[in-house]
Amino acid sequence: MKRNDNMADSLKVSVITAMHNADEYIIRAVDSILAQSLEDIEIIIIDDYSTDGCAEKVAKYYQGITNIHLFGNTGISGPGFCRNIGLSHAHGEYIAFVDSDDFIDRDFLKKLYEMANYHAADIAVCGYDKITEKSLIRSYQPSCGLHKGGIGLADDLSKIEFVIWNKLYRRSLIENNAIRFQLSCYGEDWLFCFKAMFAADYYVCSDESLYFYYQHYDSVSHKKINQDAFRQFYDFFIYLDEYLQEQPDMPVNLQQQIEQTFFFAVISCYIVPFYRSSTAADRSSMKIMLFQQFGQGGLHFQIVLDAFLYLYDYVVKNERSENWQKHN
């Protein structure tokens, strides 16, 4: 799995995959990348201290395939830091991220690459399907067309999902702006993606679903949230605030809008899934952790969370009632 450095300059895309105990899914993910209709790509896989033999499986299964490069993490554990290792080895004109339990459409890279080049965009974005083994949970379609980055994000802030993996990033954009992952887990992709899109002059979107995000019960959103998770949520907002403060001519109202967007994203993506399925004791423990980590801000977090869940349950109850009435 050694790279031929003579061919490095001709690479169109470097696909980075962080892998931790992914024995059940990794072959499906890598095979979907190998099957891409776009030529001149490389696949960089970083193993994050796996104990299930997936690294050995990848090395054996793809032995002799010269555009696959396997590295081990030797630093801090976490998907973000593994992706940093991948970035340090990437030679492609563009960067893509594919999670080890997901897979992509055969034309994912080709369509995004052609979109980015045709529109001279720094980032290309496509839709995605969130799926389980048996069903489609939901689809996400971004607003088609060419959009402004930077403070131009204000026009579409509520429509953007700041996940990293349904996008193609110009590598020079990442390198010239020294964009790297700063958190080991919670929110690490949001922060990276937001910085890239804010640094971009333009990004272009297609509403076609070309990425398949596989949801399983071992995922982060289904894990019990502990004090360390809240510490990472706190760090996320510290890093976000520092970045926003560094931006010249950043309107105060836009800064507030960005922070509020991510505040409610943390609630809906991480807190709510655990909170709604937890016991009364776990909920009480969570509120204590919120207050300890965020101080008086934690009290505000508790009030918003309770109100959000009350409204959510009310809407779900009404929808069920309406559906029952329609069928009876």
C-alpha positions as CSV (number, residue, x, y, z in Angstrom):
1,M,0.0,0.0,0.0
2,K,2.9,2.4,-0.7
3,R,2.2,5.5,-2.7
4,N,3.9,6.2,-6.0
5,D,5.1,9.7,-5.4
6,N,5.6,10.3,-9.2
7,M,1.8,10.2,-9.6
8,A,1.0,12.3,-6.5
9,D,0.7,15.6,-8.4
10,S,-1.9,14.2,-10.8
11,L,-4.3,13.0,-8.1
12,K,-7.8,14.6,-8.3
13,V,-9.2,13.5,-5.0
14,S,-7.8,12.2,-1.7
15,V,-10.5,10.3,0.2
16,I,-9.9,10.1,4.0
17,T,-11.5,7.4,6.2
18,A,-11.0,7.3,10.0
19,M,-11.6,3.7,11.3
20,H,-12.2,2.4,14.8
21,N,-13.4,-1.2,15.3
22,A,-15.1,-1.1,12.0
23,D,-14.7,-4.7,11.0
24,E,-18.4,-5.1,10.1
25,Y,-18.5,-2.1,7.7
26,I,-15.1,-1.1,6.5
27,I,-15.0,-3.3,3.4
28,R,-18.3,-2.0,2.1
29,A,-17.1,1.6,2.6
30,V,-13.7,1.1,0.8
31,D,-15.2,-0.9,-2.0
32,S,-17.7,1.9,-2.7
33,I,-14.7,4.3,-3.0
34,L,-12.7,1.9,-5.2
35,A,-15.8,1.6,-7.5
36,Q,-15.8,5.4,-8.2
37,S,-16.3,6.5,-11.8
38,L,-13.7,9.3,-11.2
39,E,-10.1,8.2,-11.9
40,D,-6.9,9.4,-10.3
41,I,-8.0,9.2,-6.7
42,E,-6.3,7.9,-3.6
43,I,-7.8,6.3,-0.4
44,I,-6.2,7.1,2.9
45,I,-7.3,5.0,5.9
46,I,-6.3,5.8,9.4
47,D,-6.8,3.1,12.1
48,D,-7.7,4.6,15.5
49,Y,-6.3,1.9,17.9
50,S,-8.8,-0.8,16.7
51,T,-9.0,-4.0,18.6
52,D,-11.3,-6.0,16.3
53,G,-8.7,-6.8,13.6
54,C,-10.2,-4.4,11.0
55,A,-6.7,-2.9,10.3
56,E,-5.3,-6.4,9.5
57,K,-8.4,-7.1,7.5
58,V,-7.9,-4.0,5.3
59,A,-4.2,-4.7,4.9
60,K,-4.9,-8.3,3.7
61,Y,-8.0,-7.6,1.6
62,Y,-6.5,-4.7,-0.3
63,Q,-2.9,-6.0,-0.5
64,G,-1.3,-4.8,-3.8
65,I,-3.8,-2.0,-4.5
66,T,-1.4,0.9,-4.9
67,N,-3.8,3.8,-4.3
68,I,-4.9,2.6,-0.9
69,H,-2.7,3.8,2.0
70,L,-3.2,2.5,5.6
71,F,-1.8,4.4,8.6
72,G,-2.1,3.9,12.3
73,N,-2.9,6.6,14.8
74,T,0.1,7.3,17.1
75,G,-1.4,10.3,18.9
76,I,-4.7,11.3,20.6
77,S,-7.5,9.0,19.8
78,G,-10.6,10.3,18.0
79,P,-12.0,10.5,14.4
80,G,-11.0,14.2,14.0
81,F,-7.4,13.7,15.0
82,C,-7.2,10.6,12.7
83,R,-8.5,12.8,9.8
84,N,-5.7,15.3,10.6
85,I,-3.2,12.4,10.0
86,G,-5.0,11.8,6.7
87,L,-4.8,15.4,5.7
88,S,-1.0,15.4,6.3
89,H,-0.6,12.6,3.8
90,A,-3.1,13.8,1.2
91,H,-1.9,14.8,-2.3
92,G,-5.2,15.2,-4.1
93,E,-6.5,18.5,-5.6
94,Y,-9.6,18.0,-3.5
95,I,-10.3,16.2,-0.2
96,A,-13.3,14.0,0.6
97,F,-14.2,12.3,3.9
98,V,-16.1,8.9,4.0
99,D,-16.9,7.4,7.4
100,S,-16.0,3.8,7.9
101,D,-19.6,2.6,8.3
102,D,-21.0,4.6,5.4
103,F,-20.8,4.2,1.6
104,I,-21.1,6.4,-1.5
105,D,-22.7,6.4,-4.9
106,R,-20.5,5.4,-7.8
107,D,-20.6,8.9,-9.2
108,F,-20.2,10.8,-5.9
109,L,-16.6,12.0,-6.5
110,K,-17.0,12.6,-10.3
111,K,-20.2,14.7,-10.0
112,L,-18.8,16.8,-7.1
113,Y,-15.4,17.2,-8.8
114,E,-17.0,18.3,-12.1
115,M,-19.4,20.7,-10.2
116,A,-16.5,22.3,-8.3
117,N,-14.4,22.8,-11.4
118,Y,-17.1,24.0,-13.6
119,H,-18.2,26.7,-11.1
120,A,-14.7,27.4,-9.8
121,A,-16.0,26.6,-6.3
122,D,-13.9,25.8,-3.3
123,I,-16.5,23.3,-2.0
124,A,-19.0,21.0,-3.7
125,V,-22.0,19.7,-1.7
126,C,-24.5,16.9,-2.5
127,G,-27.6,15.5,-0.7
128,Y,-27.4,12.4,1.4
129,D,-29.7,9.6,2.7
130,K,-29.6,8.6,6.3
131,I,-30.4,4.9,6.5
132,T,-30.5,1.9,8.7
133,E,-30.0,-1.7,7.6
134,K,-33.7,-1.9,6.6
135,S,-35.1,1.6,6.0
136,L,-34.6,5.2,5.0
137,I,-34.7,7.5,8.0
138,R,-34.6,10.8,6.0
139,S,-33.0,12.5,3.1
140,Y,-31.2,15.9,3.0
141,Q,-31.2,18.0,-0.1
142,P,-29.2,21.3,0.0
143,S,-30.3,24.3,-2.1
144,C,-29.1,23.8,-5.6
145,G,-26.8,26.3,-7.2
146,L,-23.8,28.5,-6.5
147,H,-23.6,30.1,-3.1
148,K,-21.3,32.6,-1.4
149,G,-19.1,31.6,1.5
150,G,-17.9,33.8,4.3
151,I,-20.6,36.2,5.7
152,G,-22.7,35.1,2.7
153,L,-23.5,32.0,4.7
154,A,-26.0,34.1,6.6
155,D,-28.4,33.8,3.6
156,D,-28.5,30.0,3.9
157,L,-27.4,29.3,7.5
158,S,-30.6,27.5,8.5
159,K,-30.4,25.3,5.3
160,I,-26.8,24.1,5.7
161,E,-25.9,20.9,7.5
162,F,-22.3,21.3,8.6
163,V,-21.4,17.6,8.3
164,I,-18.1,16.9,6.5
165,W,-18.8,13.8,4.5
166,N,-21.3,15.0,1.8
167,K,-18.7,17.5,0.5
168,L,-15.6,17.9,-1.6
169,Y,-13.1,20.5,-0.4
170,R,-10.3,22.1,-2.4
171,R,-7.1,21.0,-0.6
172,S,-5.5,24.5,-1.1
173,L,-8.4,26.0,0.8
174,I,-7.8,23.7,3.7
175,E,-4.0,24.2,3.7
176,N,-4.0,27.9,3.1
177,N,-6.3,28.5,6.0
178,A,-4.7,26.0,8.3
179,I,-8.0,24.2,8.9
180,R,-7.7,21.1,11.1
181,F,-9.9,19.1,13.5
182,Q,-9.6,20.4,17.0
183,L,-11.9,18.1,19.0
184,S,-11.6,14.3,19.4
185,C,-15.3,13.6,19.0
186,Y,-18.4,15.7,19.6
187,G,-18.8,18.5,17.1
188,E,-15.4,18.1,15.5
189,D,-16.8,17.8,12.0
190,W,-19.2,20.8,12.4
191,L,-16.3,23.0,13.4
192,F,-14.1,21.9,10.5
193,C,-16.9,22.2,8.0
194,F,-18.0,25.6,9.2
195,K,-14.4,27.0,9.0
196,A,-14.0,25.6,5.5
197,M,-17.3,27.0,4.3
198,F,-16.6,30.4,5.9
199,A,-13.2,30.5,4.3
200,A,-14.6,29.6,0.9
201,D,-15.4,32.2,-1.7
202,Y,-18.1,30.0,-3.2
203,Y,-19.6,26.6,-2.7
204,V,-21.9,24.8,-5.1
205,C,-24.7,22.4,-4.3
206,S,-26.6,19.6,-5.9
207,D,-29.8,18.1,-4.4
208,E,-28.9,14.6,-5.6
209,S,-28.3,12.1,-2.8
210,L,-24.9,10.6,-3.5
211,Y,-23.8,9.8,0.1
212,F,-25.3,7.1,2.3
213,Y,-25.0,7.8,6.1
214,Y,-25.5,4.6,8.0
215,Q,-27.2,4.9,11.4
216,H,-26.6,2.2,13.9
217,Y,-27.0,1.9,17.6
218,D,-23.2,2.0,18.3
219,S,-23.1,5.5,16.8
220,V,-22.1,8.6,18.9
221,S,-25.7,9.9,19.1
222,H,-26.8,6.7,20.8
223,K,-24.1,6.6,23.4
224,K,-24.6,7.7,27.0
225,I,-23.5,11.2,27.5
226,N,-21.0,11.8,30.3
227,Q,-19.1,14.7,31.8
228,D,-16.4,14.4,29.2
229,A,-19.0,14.8,26.5
230,F,-20.2,18.0,28.0
231,R,-16.7,19.2,28.3
232,Q,-16.3,18.7,24.6
233,F,-19.5,20.6,23.9
234,Y,-18.1,23.4,26.0
235,D,-14.8,23.3,24.1
236,F,-16.7,23.3,20.8
237,F,-18.3,26.7,21.6
238,I,-15.0,28.1,23.0
239,Y,-13.2,27.2,19.7
240,L,-16.2,28.5,17.6
241,D,-16.3,31.8,19.5
242,E,-12.5,32.2,19.2
243,Y,-12.7,31.7,15.4
244,L,-15.6,34.1,15.0
245,Q,-13.8,36.8,17.1
246,E,-10.8,36.5,14.7
247,Q,-12.9,37.2,11.6
248,P,-12.7,40.9,10.4
249,D,-15.9,42.7,9.8
250,M,-18.0,39.9,11.4
251,P,-21.4,41.4,12.1
252,V,-22.5,40.9,15.7
253,N,-26.0,39.6,14.7
254,L,-24.4,37.0,12.4
255,Q,-22.1,35.8,15.1
256,Q,-25.1,35.4,17.4
257,Q,-27.0,33.6,14.6
258,I,-24.1,31.2,14.1
259,E,-23.8,30.4,17.8
260,Q,-27.5,29.8,18.2
261,T,-27.6,27.6,15.1
262,F,-24.9,25.3,16.6
263,F,-26.4,25.5,20.1
264,F,-29.7,24.0,18.9
265,A,-27.8,21.5,16.7
266,V,-26.0,20.2,19.8
267,I,-29.4,19.8,21.5
268,S,-31.2,18.1,18.7
269,C,-28.3,15.8,17.5
270,Y,-26.7,14.8,20.8
271,I,-28.8,15.7,23.8
272,V,-32.3,14.9,22.7
273,P,-31.6,11.3,21.4
274,F,-30.1,10.4,24.7
275,Y,-32.4,12.5,26.9
276,R,-35.7,11.1,25.5
277,S,-34.6,7.5,25.9
278,S,-33.0,7.9,29.4
279,T,-34.3,7.2,32.8
280,A,-35.4,9.8,35.3
281,A,-32.2,9.3,37.2
282,D,-30.1,9.8,34.0
283,R,-32.0,13.0,33.2
284,S,-31.4,14.4,36.6
285,S,-27.7,13.5,36.3
286,M,-27.5,15.2,32.9
287,K,-29.0,18.4,34.3
288,I,-26.4,18.4,37.1
289,M,-23.6,18.0,34.6
290,L,-25.0,20.8,32.5
291,F,-25.0,23.2,35.4
292,Q,-21.5,22.1,36.5
293,Q,-20.0,22.5,33.1
294,F,-21.8,25.6,31.9
295,G,-22.6,27.4,35.2
296,Q,-25.6,29.8,34.9
297,G,-25.5,29.0,31.2
298,G,-26.3,25.4,32.1
299,L,-29.5,26.6,33.8
300,H,-30.5,28.3,30.5
301,F,-29.6,25.1,28.7
302,Q,-31.9,23.1,31.0
303,I,-34.8,25.4,30.5
304,V,-34.4,25.4,26.7
305,L,-34.0,21.6,26.7
306,D,-37.2,21.1,28.8
307,A,-39.1,23.5,26.6
308,F,-37.8,21.9,23.4
309,L,-38.7,18.3,24.5
310,Y,-42.1,19.4,25.7
311,L,-42.8,21.0,22.3
312,Y,-41.4,18.0,20.5
313,D,-43.5,15.6,22.4
314,Y,-46.6,17.8,21.9
315,V,-46.1,17.9,18.1
316,V,-45.5,14.1,17.9
317,K,-48.6,13.5,20.0
318,N,-50.7,15.7,17.7
319,E,-49.3,14.1,14.6
320,R,-50.2,10.7,15.9
321,S,-53.7,11.9,16.8
322,E,-54.2,13.3,13.3
323,N,-53.0,10.1,11.7
324,W,-55.3,8.1,13.8
325,Q,-58.3,10.2,12.9
326,K,-57.4,10.0,9.2
327,H,-57.4,6.2,9.4
328,N,-60.6,5.9,11.5
